[in-house]
Amino acid sequence: MPRVTPFKAIRPNKEVAPKFCALPYDVYNRREALEIVKDNPLSFLAIDRAETSFSDDTDTYAPEVYQKARELFDGRIKDGTLLKENKPCFYIYELTMDGRSQSGIVACSSIDDYLNGIIKKHENTREEKEIDRINHVDAVNAHTGPIFLVYRSVKELKDIVFYYKNEEKMLYDFTSDDGIRHRAFVIDDDDVVDRIEKIFNSIPCTYIADGHHRCASAVKVGVKRRDAVRANGKSADDTDSLKGYERFLSVIFPDDELMIMPYNRVVRDLNGMTKEAFLEAINRAGFKTDTGCDTPVNPDKKAEFGMFLDDKWYKLTAEDRLLSTDPVKGLDVSILQDNLLKPILGIDDPRIDKRIDFVGGIRGLKELEKRCHEDMQVAFSMYPTSITELLNVADAGLLMPPKSTWFEPKLRSGMFIHSLDD
């Protein structure tokens, strides 16, 4: 059963929060991060991407970059930008996008729950992508970006969240530049805090929705610190409570409030085929294809795909023989990969093949047309993976194909920070 615990948050004061809180570090490349920090030096991105304090010839992953992150973090505490809660609390983080809201509980989760599979994942991680965040967490001595977790909805927990979303308990209420409204509230009543812990401890598991690499990095830092304590002859388990380094920052949402957007595909060429041969191959493979039109095709049901080719949009519908009840093979991303991208276009491994790229659904279908006019030849619009499909894959102990889900809105980093010392 999950161990979900309150913590003493380090968080921005109310006046600076709108300018301080930032999108996750991996949303930007180095040039984009530099522009953000240049326009807004107060942005948490200056800490999350501390290479923005150095010249372009400085290695993004140099030791001095992580040292600078710690220096900037300590400076924000010293100058009052960041405040520390005086007691362990839970928090509520509500995000509203296009009139739809989702509310999660900000808490700490256990590294052992991750190691033991109580926190379930649906993606593999790559060590080279983990190293940067391992070094960042270690240097700053804090978890600065929350892991996006999901639980199967529990009415009592949702009722508590609903009750605590009121003016008296509100910490923040601001709208970011991308139009997302962010509200945060504190749950500081000891009895309610205890009740929330017990509710989470009664459910079977939680799931990683987004942030697999950040989660793996936080866990590895925690294991390293615990091993170091034990190597020094000290007990890391002298009480039942978890040490700060044995926990990581998370925001845990009910599954019935989440929305997943599609993760669309663009391919550089037709694998040596003419357009006519390609369309014929698609039909033979089991995709019914219409005659094409000028109107963008946004799939409105499973096993349906849009395709942009030679300035025309086509609707592709997978025949029944391509469908599967297997949690992974039945995903739309798998149907397209296994029956079109691999056998027809020769995309054997989309993780490493340079001929394919992925476009988050937030960018819209016009972005697919744009890419086909610039550097790609064919694009596919997808029907989004559902949250139920994600949970079913994780429950089966399986992994999703790469780029299966795009979650919006994104959680802001810097709104809640967890010190590894607490």
C-alpha beads as a LAMMPS data file, in Angstrom:
LAMMPS data file: protein, C-alpha beads

422 atoms
421 bonds

1 atom types
1 bond types

-500.0 500.0 xlo xhi
-500.0 500.0 ylo yhi
-500.0 500.0 zlo zhi

Masses

1 110.0

Atoms # bond

1 1 1 0.000 0.000 0.000
2 1 1 1.385 3.468 -0.836
3 1 1 3.078 5.530 1.868
4 1 1 2.005 9.076 1.074
5 1 1 3.168 11.615 3.627
6 1 1 2.931 15.348 4.395
7 1 1 6.018 17.549 4.280
8 1 1 7.301 21.026 5.153
9 1 1 7.143 22.653 1.764
10 1 1 9.600 25.265 0.617
11 1 1 7.508 27.518 -1.586
12 1 1 7.466 31.029 -3.047
13 1 1 5.809 33.890 -1.241
14 1 1 2.452 34.804 -2.663
15 1 1 3.579 38.015 -4.364
16 1 1 6.316 36.446 -6.491
17 1 1 4.726 33.045 -7.245
18 1 1 3.311 33.986 -10.688
19 1 1 6.753 35.038 -11.945
20 1 1 8.717 32.418 -10.018
21 1 1 6.910 29.170 -10.903
22 1 1 7.982 27.701 -14.241
23 1 1 7.242 24.913 -16.676
24 1 1 9.349 21.738 -16.232
25 1 1 13.028 21.968 -17.127
26 1 1 12.736 19.526 -20.040
27 1 1 10.095 21.532 -21.889
28 1 1 12.833 23.859 -23.173
29 1 1 16.091 23.496 -25.043
30 1 1 19.069 25.533 -23.859
31 1 1 18.408 28.491 -26.124
32 1 1 14.747 28.672 -25.115
33 1 1 15.617 28.393 -21.408
34 1 1 18.125 31.219 -21.774
35 1 1 15.512 33.485 -23.349
36 1 1 13.009 32.743 -20.576
37 1 1 15.528 33.554 -17.842
38 1 1 16.758 36.640 -19.694
39 1 1 13.211 38.016 -19.841
40 1 1 12.388 36.923 -16.281
41 1 1 15.451 36.488 -14.036
42 1 1 13.152 35.528 -11.151
43 1 1 11.925 32.419 -13.013
44 1 1 12.590 29.132 -11.251
45 1 1 14.065 28.002 -14.555
46 1 1 17.228 29.889 -13.546
47 1 1 17.658 27.255 -10.813
48 1 1 16.304 24.283 -12.769
49 1 1 18.502 25.118 -15.773
50 1 1 21.446 26.866 -14.144
51 1 1 23.495 26.720 -17.350
52 1 1 21.557 29.868 -18.241
53 1 1 23.969 31.696 -15.892
54 1 1 26.970 30.727 -18.042
55 1 1 28.277 31.402 -21.517
56 1 1 27.243 29.140 -24.369
57 1 1 30.564 27.315 -24.358
58 1 1 30.012 26.007 -20.811
59 1 1 28.966 22.370 -20.695
60 1 1 25.314 22.109 -19.627
61 1 1 26.266 19.264 -17.296
62 1 1 29.463 20.705 -15.824
63 1 1 29.863 20.503 -12.010
64 1 1 29.876 24.286 -11.716
65 1 1 26.391 24.402 -13.270
66 1 1 24.944 22.299 -10.449
67 1 1 26.898 24.309 -7.882
68 1 1 25.339 27.451 -9.346
69 1 1 21.876 25.911 -9.007
70 1 1 22.493 25.398 -5.279
71 1 1 23.823 28.924 -4.918
72 1 1 20.756 30.417 -6.611
73 1 1 18.406 28.216 -4.576
74 1 1 20.012 29.216 -1.277
75 1 1 19.901 32.832 -2.381
76 1 1 16.131 32.688 -2.970
77 1 1 15.637 31.351 0.541
78 1 1 17.884 34.036 1.988
79 1 1 16.179 36.929 0.194
80 1 1 12.681 35.766 1.163
81 1 1 11.546 34.679 -2.287
82 1 1 11.168 31.191 -0.851
83 1 1 9.544 30.436 2.494
84 1 1 9.485 27.210 4.509
85 1 1 6.378 25.755 6.130
86 1 1 6.686 25.344 9.899
87 1 1 4.885 21.970 10.037
88 1 1 4.267 19.020 7.700
89 1 1 1.197 19.588 5.553
90 1 1 -0.543 18.283 2.492
91 1 1 -1.412 20.724 -0.271
92 1 1 -3.897 20.863 -3.124
93 1 1 -2.789 21.908 -6.585
94 1 1 -5.592 22.759 -9.023
95 1 1 -4.958 23.456 -12.699
96 1 1 -7.628 24.771 -15.046
97 1 1 -7.243 24.671 -18.827
98 1 1 -9.990 25.592 -21.299
99 1 1 -12.594 25.389 -18.541
100 1 1 -11.558 21.908 -17.353
101 1 1 -10.013 21.544 -13.892
102 1 1 -7.987 18.813 -12.205
103 1 1 -6.991 18.832 -8.535
104 1 1 -4.165 16.791 -7.057
105 1 1 -2.745 16.331 -3.584
106 1 1 0.820 17.566 -3.194
107 1 1 2.684 15.121 -0.991
108 1 1 5.782 13.018 -0.623
109 1 1 5.882 9.465 -1.932
110 1 1 8.202 6.681 -0.831
111 1 1 11.248 5.620 -2.857
112 1 1 10.631 2.060 -1.637
113 1 1 7.124 2.109 -3.112
114 1 1 8.775 2.824 -6.464
115 1 1 11.397 0.108 -5.968
116 1 1 8.755 -2.431 -4.896
117 1 1 6.300 -1.681 -7.701
118 1 1 3.644 -0.088 -5.491
119 1 1 4.180 3.025 -7.600
120 1 1 3.626 1.574 -11.058
121 1 1 5.321 2.823 -14.210
122 1 1 4.499 2.426 -17.884
123 1 1 7.780 3.600 -19.459
124 1 1 11.400 2.559 -19.345
125 1 1 13.989 5.195 -18.482
126 1 1 17.415 5.862 -19.967
127 1 1 20.350 6.290 -17.624
128 1 1 21.887 9.152 -19.596
129 1 1 18.690 11.179 -19.143
130 1 1 18.624 10.446 -15.413
131 1 1 22.163 11.620 -14.665
132 1 1 21.414 15.326 -15.080
133 1 1 18.532 15.287 -12.567
134 1 1 20.469 13.046 -10.186
135 1 1 23.230 15.645 -10.108
136 1 1 20.729 18.490 -9.794
137 1 1 18.786 16.935 -6.902
138 1 1 22.023 15.983 -5.152
139 1 1 23.539 19.458 -5.500
140 1 1 20.445 21.464 -4.573
141 1 1 19.567 18.944 -1.850
142 1 1 15.929 19.188 -2.827
143 1 1 13.267 17.875 -5.176
144 1 1 12.285 20.888 -7.228
145 1 1 9.926 19.405 -9.811
146 1 1 6.996 17.214 -8.711
147 1 1 6.302 13.791 -10.185
148 1 1 2.833 13.539 -11.734
149 1 1 1.127 10.510 -10.132
150 1 1 -2.377 9.069 -10.491
151 1 1 -4.648 7.097 -8.194
152 1 1 -7.884 5.320 -9.022
153 1 1 -10.461 7.793 -7.766
154 1 1 -11.588 7.512 -4.135
155 1 1 -14.685 9.524 -3.190
156 1 1 -13.599 10.309 0.368
157 1 1 -10.308 11.740 -0.840
158 1 1 -12.003 13.840 -3.498
159 1 1 -14.484 15.089 -0.885
160 1 1 -11.608 16.292 1.310
161 1 1 -10.028 18.091 -1.630
162 1 1 -13.340 19.738 -2.506
163 1 1 -13.850 20.894 1.087
164 1 1 -10.384 22.433 1.388
165 1 1 -10.595 24.443 -1.833
166 1 1 -11.749 27.664 -0.175
167 1 1 -10.451 31.196 0.298
168 1 1 -9.282 30.590 3.854
169 1 1 -6.870 27.859 2.791
170 1 1 -5.759 29.382 -0.515
171 1 1 -2.039 29.951 -1.030
172 1 1 -1.942 30.948 -4.715
173 1 1 -4.293 31.931 -7.501
174 1 1 -2.724 33.096 -10.760
175 1 1 -2.929 32.546 -14.491
176 1 1 0.319 31.777 -16.299
177 1 1 1.306 33.153 -19.691
178 1 1 -0.069 30.067 -21.454
179 1 1 -3.549 30.703 -20.057
180 1 1 -3.493 27.982 -17.394
181 1 1 -5.003 28.970 -14.062
182 1 1 -3.091 27.682 -11.029
183 1 1 -4.597 27.552 -7.556
184 1 1 -3.045 26.010 -4.446
185 1 1 -4.399 25.358 -0.971
186 1 1 -2.977 24.024 2.290
187 1 1 -4.311 21.121 4.367
188 1 1 -2.813 21.685 7.814
189 1 1 -5.353 20.113 10.187
190 1 1 -3.551 17.223 11.892
191 1 1 -6.588 14.952 11.954
192 1 1 -7.270 15.477 8.249
193 1 1 -3.596 14.986 7.409
194 1 1 -3.677 11.698 9.290
195 1 1 -6.880 10.675 7.498
196 1 1 -5.354 11.341 4.066
197 1 1 -2.345 9.187 4.922
198 1 1 -4.645 6.343 5.963
199 1 1 -6.785 6.601 2.826
200 1 1 -3.750 6.371 0.567
201 1 1 -2.449 3.486 2.660
202 1 1 -5.689 1.617 1.967
203 1 1 -5.467 1.717 -1.842
204 1 1 -3.407 -0.819 -3.797
205 1 1 -1.056 1.486 -5.673
206 1 1 -0.405 4.764 -7.451
207 1 1 0.809 5.233 -11.019
208 1 1 3.341 7.488 -12.734
209 1 1 1.526 9.548 -15.342
210 1 1 4.400 11.840 -16.293
211 1 1 7.968 12.284 -15.054
212 1 1 9.462 8.782 -15.237
213 1 1 13.029 10.081 -15.522
214 1 1 12.635 12.607 -12.710
215 1 1 11.143 9.899 -10.517
216 1 1 13.922 7.401 -11.253
217 1 1 16.505 10.113 -10.541
218 1 1 14.934 11.045 -7.199
219 1 1 14.836 7.408 -6.173
220 1 1 18.483 6.827 -7.091
221 1 1 19.580 9.833 -5.026
222 1 1 17.574 8.497 -2.089
223 1 1 19.075 5.021 -2.374
224 1 1 22.583 6.448 -2.638
225 1 1 22.132 8.546 0.495
226 1 1 20.601 5.689 2.448
227 1 1 23.436 3.386 1.428
228 1 1 25.964 6.028 2.535
229 1 1 24.300 6.271 5.959
230 1 1 24.419 2.513 6.387
231 1 1 28.003 2.331 5.173
232 1 1 28.926 4.699 8.012
233 1 1 27.516 2.232 10.520
234 1 1 24.379 4.220 11.210
235 1 1 20.836 2.887 11.042
236 1 1 18.629 4.473 8.391
237 1 1 15.583 2.812 9.947
238 1 1 15.743 3.848 13.590
239 1 1 12.144 5.090 13.475
240 1 1 9.082 4.219 11.441
241 1 1 9.134 7.609 9.736
242 1 1 10.774 8.037 6.366
243 1 1 13.880 10.183 6.069
244 1 1 13.740 13.116 3.683
245 1 1 15.933 11.377 1.128
246 1 1 13.635 8.326 1.250
247 1 1 10.751 10.408 -0.109
248 1 1 10.192 12.380 -3.293
249 1 1 7.881 15.239 -4.274
250 1 1 4.686 14.242 -6.047
251 1 1 1.268 15.563 -7.029
252 1 1 -1.297 12.768 -7.024
253 1 1 -4.440 13.167 -9.133
254 1 1 -7.610 11.056 -9.368
255 1 1 -7.826 9.240 -12.678
256 1 1 -11.298 10.577 -13.515
257 1 1 -10.102 14.204 -13.687
258 1 1 -7.248 13.750 -16.158
259 1 1 -7.072 14.295 -19.878
260 1 1 -4.455 12.843 -22.201
261 1 1 -3.804 14.552 -25.519
262 1 1 -2.577 12.686 -28.592
263 1 1 1.092 12.329 -29.449
264 1 1 1.212 12.688 -33.238
265 1 1 3.835 11.323 -35.633
266 1 1 5.723 12.802 -38.588
267 1 1 7.989 10.808 -40.930
268 1 1 10.725 12.164 -43.174
269 1 1 10.089 10.063 -46.306
270 1 1 8.005 7.257 -47.826
271 1 1 10.768 4.659 -47.594
272 1 1 11.511 4.906 -51.323
273 1 1 7.890 4.520 -52.465
274 1 1 5.803 6.795 -54.640
275 1 1 2.680 8.291 -53.110
276 1 1 0.516 5.899 -55.132
277 1 1 2.492 2.833 -54.033
278 1 1 2.382 3.989 -50.437
279 1 1 -1.404 4.445 -50.456
280 1 1 -1.813 1.019 -52.022
281 1 1 0.433 -0.540 -49.363
282 1 1 -1.636 1.076 -46.598
283 1 1 -4.833 -0.431 -47.997
284 1 1 -3.258 -3.873 -48.309
285 1 1 -2.045 -3.625 -44.705
286 1 1 -5.599 -3.265 -43.431
287 1 1 -6.269 0.470 -43.266
288 1 1 -9.364 1.695 -45.072
289 1 1 -8.499 5.019 -46.692
290 1 1 -10.797 7.741 -48.003
291 1 1 -10.086 9.850 -51.071
292 1 1 -8.470 12.762 -49.242
293 1 1 -9.577 16.331 -48.561
294 1 1 -8.317 19.767 -47.518
295 1 1 -9.867 19.628 -44.024
296 1 1 -7.560 18.426 -41.213
297 1 1 -8.536 15.028 -39.848
298 1 1 -8.759 14.852 -36.071
299 1 1 -9.641 11.233 -35.172
300 1 1 -12.758 10.957 -33.016
301 1 1 -12.596 7.271 -32.043
302 1 1 -10.151 4.445 -31.456
303 1 1 -8.453 2.762 -34.421
304 1 1 -8.949 5.878 -36.538
305 1 1 -6.039 7.992 -37.802
306 1 1 -5.555 11.159 -39.789
307 1 1 -2.814 11.279 -42.432
308 1 1 -1.405 14.382 -44.129
309 1 1 0.352 13.624 -47.407
310 1 1 1.059 15.814 -50.423
311 1 1 -1.142 18.623 -49.058
312 1 1 -4.140 16.330 -48.583
313 1 1 -5.692 14.888 -45.414
314 1 1 -6.866 11.276 -45.381
315 1 1 -8.855 9.341 -42.800
316 1 1 -7.444 5.884 -42.103
317 1 1 -9.560 3.287 -40.291
318 1 1 -7.941 0.101 -39.034
319 1 1 -9.791 -3.081 -40.000
320 1 1 -10.866 -5.460 -37.237
321 1 1 -8.014 -7.851 -38.045
322 1 1 -5.516 -5.235 -36.821
323 1 1 -7.159 -4.798 -33.426
324 1 1 -6.100 -6.587 -30.255
325 1 1 -7.287 -7.053 -26.685
326 1 1 -3.686 -7.037 -25.453
327 1 1 -3.141 -3.902 -23.260
328 1 1 -0.154 -2.776 -25.355
329 1 1 -0.870 -4.181 -28.819
330 1 1 -4.383 -2.737 -28.622
331 1 1 -3.134 0.851 -28.221
332 1 1 -3.589 3.057 -31.279
333 1 1 0.102 3.938 -31.209
334 1 1 0.886 0.203 -31.416
335 1 1 -1.612 -0.426 -34.223
336 1 1 0.035 2.297 -36.305
337 1 1 3.586 1.235 -35.426
338 1 1 3.094 -2.506 -35.913
339 1 1 1.060 -2.363 -39.119
340 1 1 2.215 0.774 -40.941
341 1 1 5.246 2.578 -39.580
342 1 1 7.394 -0.560 -39.236
343 1 1 6.383 -2.829 -42.135
344 1 1 5.669 -0.107 -44.702
345 1 1 7.833 2.874 -43.754
346 1 1 10.666 0.865 -42.205
347 1 1 10.582 2.544 -38.768
348 1 1 11.844 -0.444 -36.755
349 1 1 12.644 1.360 -33.505
350 1 1 10.955 4.747 -33.089
351 1 1 13.130 5.456 -30.041
352 1 1 16.262 5.832 -32.147
353 1 1 15.173 6.191 -35.788
354 1 1 15.997 9.702 -37.005
355 1 1 13.374 9.508 -39.762
356 1 1 10.498 9.859 -37.301
357 1 1 9.600 12.674 -34.928
358 1 1 6.776 13.226 -32.449
359 1 1 4.530 16.265 -32.057
360 1 1 2.536 16.838 -28.875
361 1 1 -1.171 17.308 -29.378
362 1 1 -1.067 20.719 -27.725
363 1 1 0.580 22.033 -30.907
364 1 1 -2.445 21.201 -33.051
365 1 1 -2.823 19.729 -36.534
366 1 1 -1.448 22.820 -38.273
367 1 1 1.934 21.924 -36.782
368 1 1 1.803 18.625 -38.681
369 1 1 1.154 20.467 -41.932
370 1 1 3.982 22.851 -41.130
371 1 1 6.448 20.026 -40.539
372 1 1 5.465 18.366 -43.815
373 1 1 6.183 21.627 -45.611
374 1 1 9.584 21.942 -43.893
375 1 1 11.388 18.659 -43.248
376 1 1 8.902 15.773 -43.273
377 1 1 6.802 14.068 -45.955
378 1 1 3.925 12.392 -44.138
379 1 1 2.184 13.022 -40.818
380 1 1 -0.260 11.017 -38.711
381 1 1 -2.757 12.484 -36.260
382 1 1 -3.678 10.117 -33.438
383 1 1 -6.663 9.382 -31.238
384 1 1 -5.387 9.927 -27.676
385 1 1 -4.506 7.080 -25.371
386 1 1 -7.022 6.973 -22.515
387 1 1 -6.094 7.075 -18.834
388 1 1 -7.798 3.662 -18.479
389 1 1 -5.499 2.220 -21.128
390 1 1 -2.473 3.651 -19.320
391 1 1 -3.514 2.142 -15.994
392 1 1 -4.272 -1.223 -17.613
393 1 1 -0.801 -1.357 -19.160
394 1 1 0.802 -0.530 -15.817
395 1 1 -1.372 -3.068 -13.966
396 1 1 -0.268 -5.746 -16.404
397 1 1 3.367 -4.927 -15.668
398 1 1 3.909 -3.902 -19.283
399 1 1 5.415 -0.856 -20.940
400 1 1 3.918 1.539 -23.441
401 1 1 5.549 2.343 -26.779
402 1 1 7.505 5.609 -26.770
403 1 1 5.550 8.852 -27.002
404 1 1 2.168 7.304 -26.229
405 1 1 0.793 10.076 -24.004
406 1 1 0.897 13.854 -23.803
407 1 1 -0.491 15.280 -20.562
408 1 1 -1.794 18.813 -20.340
409 1 1 -1.671 21.045 -18.454
410 1 1 1.902 20.712 -17.202
411 1 1 2.667 21.020 -13.501
412 1 1 4.750 24.054 -12.555
413 1 1 8.124 23.552 -10.932
414 1 1 9.122 25.709 -7.982
415 1 1 5.620 26.033 -6.549
416 1 1 6.368 23.304 -4.009
417 1 1 9.880 22.126 -3.154
418 1 1 10.872 19.277 -0.849
419 1 1 14.166 19.369 1.034
420 1 1 16.001 16.045 1.306
421 1 1 16.763 16.958 4.923
422 1 1 13.058 16.909 5.949

Bonds

1 1 1 2
2 1 2 3
3 1 3 4
4 1 4 5
5 1 5 6
6 1 6 7
7 1 7 8
8 1 8 9
9 1 9 10
10 1 10 11
11 1 11 12
12 1 12 13
13 1 13 14
14 1 14 15
15 1 15 16
16 1 16 17
17 1 17 18
18 1 18 19
19 1 19 20
20 1 20 21
21 1 21 22
22 1 22 23
23 1 23 24
24 1 24 25
25 1 25 26
26 1 26 27
27 1 27 28
28 1 28 29
29 1 29 30
30 1 30 31
31 1 31 32
32 1 32 33
33 1 33 34
34 1 34 35
35 1 35 36
36 1 36 37
37 1 37 38
38 1 38 39
39 1 39 40
40 1 40 41
41 1 41 42
42 1 42 43
43 1 43 44
44 1 44 45
45 1 45 46
46 1 46 47
47 1 47 48
48 1 48 49
49 1 49 50
50 1 50 51
51 1 51 52
52 1 52 53
53 1 53 54
54 1 54 55
55 1 55 56
56 1 56 57
57 1 57 58
58 1 58 59
59 1 59 60
60 1 60 61
61 1 61 62
62 1 62 63
63 1 63 64
64 1 64 65
65 1 65 66
66 1 66 67
67 1 67 68
68 1 68 69
69 1 69 70
70 1 70 71
71 1 71 72
72 1 72 73
73 1 73 74
74 1 74 75
75 1 75 76
76 1 76 77
77 1 77 78
78 1 78 79
79 1 79 80
80 1 80 81
81 1 81 82
82 1 82 83
83 1 83 84
84 1 84 85
85 1 85 86
86 1 86 87
87 1 87 88
88 1 88 89
89 1 89 90
90 1 90 91
91 1 91 92
92 1 92 93
93 1 93 94
94 1 94 95
95 1 95 96
96 1 96 97
97 1 97 98
98 1 98 99
99 1 99 100
100 1 100 101
101 1 101 102
102 1 102 103
103 1 103 104
104 1 104 105
105 1 105 106
106 1 106 107
107 1 107 108
108 1 108 109
109 1 109 110
110 1 110 111
111 1 111 112
112 1 112 113
113 1 113 114
114 1 114 115
115 1 115 116
116 1 116 117
117 1 117 118
118 1 118 119
119 1 119 120
120 1 120 121
121 1 121 122
122 1 122 123
123 1 123 124
124 1 124 125
125 1 125 126
126 1 126 127
127 1 127 128
128 1 128 129
129 1 129 130
130 1 130 131
131 1 131 132
132 1 132 133
133 1 133 134
134 1 134 135
135 1 135 136
136 1 136 137
137 1 137 138
138 1 138 139
139 1 139 140
140 1 140 141
141 1 141 142
142 1 142 143
143 1 143 144
144 1 144 145
145 1 145 146
146 1 146 147
147 1 147 148
148 1 148 149
149 1 149 150
150 1 150 151
151 1 151 152
152 1 152 153
153 1 153 154
154 1 154 155
155 1 155 156
156 1 156 157
157 1 157 158
158 1 158 159
159 1 159 160
160 1 160 161
161 1 161 162
162 1 162 163
163 1 163 164
164 1 164 165
165 1 165 166
166 1 166 167
167 1 167 168
168 1 168 169
169 1 169 170
170 1 170 171
171 1 171 172
172 1 172 173
173 1 173 174
174 1 174 175
175 1 175 176
176 1 176 177
177 1 177 178
178 1 178 179
179 1 179 180
180 1 180 181
181 1 181 182
182 1 182 183
183 1 183 184
184 1 184 185
185 1 185 186
186 1 186 187
187 1 187 188
188 1 188 189
189 1 189 190
190 1 190 191
191 1 191 192
192 1 192 193
193 1 193 194
194 1 194 195
195 1 195 196
196 1 196 197
197 1 197 198
198 1 198 199
199 1 199 200
200 1 200 201
201 1 201 202
202 1 202 203
203 1 203 204
204 1 204 205
205 1 205 206
206 1 206 207
207 1 207 208
208 1 208 209
209 1 209 210
210 1 210 211
211 1 211 212
212 1 212 213
213 1 213 214
214 1 214 215
215 1 215 216
216 1 216 217
217 1 217 218
218 1 218 219
219 1 219 220
220 1 220 221
221 1 221 222
222 1 222 223
223 1 223 224
224 1 224 225
225 1 225 226
226 1 226 227
227 1 227 228
228 1 228 229
229 1 229 230
230 1 230 231
231 1 231 232
232 1 232 233
233 1 233 234
234 1 234 235
235 1 235 236
236 1 236 237
237 1 237 238
238 1 238 239
239 1 239 240
240 1 240 241
241 1 241 242
242 1 242 243
243 1 243 244
244 1 244 245
245 1 245 246
246 1 246 247
247 1 247 248
248 1 248 249
249 1 249 250
250 1 250 251
251 1 251 252
252 1 252 253
253 1 253 254
254 1 254 255
255 1 255 256
256 1 256 257
257 1 257 258
258 1 258 259
259 1 259 260
260 1 260 261
261 1 261 262
262 1 262 263
263 1 263 264
264 1 264 265
265 1 265 266
266 1 266 267
267 1 267 268
268 1 268 269
269 1 269 270
270 1 270 271
271 1 271 272
272 1 272 273
273 1 273 274
274 1 274 275
275 1 275 276
276 1 276 277
277 1 277 278
278 1 278 279
279 1 279 280
280 1 280 281
281 1 281 282
282 1 282 283
283 1 283 284
284 1 284 285
285 1 285 286
286 1 286 287
287 1 287 288
288 1 288 289
289 1 289 290
290 1 290 291
291 1 291 292
292 1 292 293
293 1 293 294
294 1 294 295
295 1 295 296
296 1 296 297
297 1 297 298
298 1 298 299
299 1 299 300
300 1 300 301
301 1 301 302
302 1 302 303
303 1 303 304
304 1 304 305
305 1 305 306
306 1 306 307
307 1 307 308
308 1 308 309
309 1 309 310
310 1 310 311
311 1 311 312
312 1 312 313
313 1 313 314
314 1 314 315
315 1 315 316
316 1 316 317
317 1 317 318
318 1 318 319
319 1 319 320
320 1 320 321
321 1 321 322
322 1 322 323
323 1 323 324
324 1 324 325
325 1 325 326
326 1 326 327
327 1 327 328
328 1 328 329
329 1 329 330
330 1 330 331
331 1 331 332
332 1 332 333
333 1 333 334
334 1 334 335
335 1 335 336
336 1 336 337
337 1 337 338
338 1 338 339
339 1 339 340
340 1 340 341
341 1 341 342
342 1 342 343
343 1 343 344
344 1 344 345
345 1 345 346
346 1 346 347
347 1 347 348
348 1 348 349
349 1 349 350
350 1 350 351
351 1 351 352
352 1 352 353
353 1 353 354
354 1 354 355
355 1 355 356
356 1 356 357
357 1 357 358
358 1 358 359
359 1 359 360
360 1 360 361
361 1 361 362
362 1 362 363
363 1 363 364
364 1 364 365
365 1 365 366
366 1 366 367
367 1 367 368
368 1 368 369
369 1 369 370
370 1 370 371
371 1 371 372
372 1 372 373
373 1 373 374
374 1 374 375
375 1 375 376
376 1 376 377
377 1 377 378
378 1 378 379
379 1 379 380
380 1 380 381
381 1 381 382
382 1 382 383
383 1 383 384
384 1 384 385
385 1 385 386
386 1 386 387
387 1 387 388
388 1 388 389
389 1 389 390
390 1 390 391
391 1 391 392
392 1 392 393
393 1 393 394
394 1 394 395
395 1 395 396
396 1 396 397
397 1 397 398
398 1 398 399
399 1 399 400
400 1 400 401
401 1 401 402
402 1 402 403
403 1 403 404
404 1 404 405
405 1 405 406
406 1 406 407
407 1 407 408
408 1 408 409
409 1 409 410
410 1 410 411
411 1 411 412
412 1 412 413
413 1 413 414
414 1 414 415
415 1 415 416
416 1 416 417
417 1 417 418
418 1 418 419
419 1 419 420
420 1 420 421
421 1 421 422
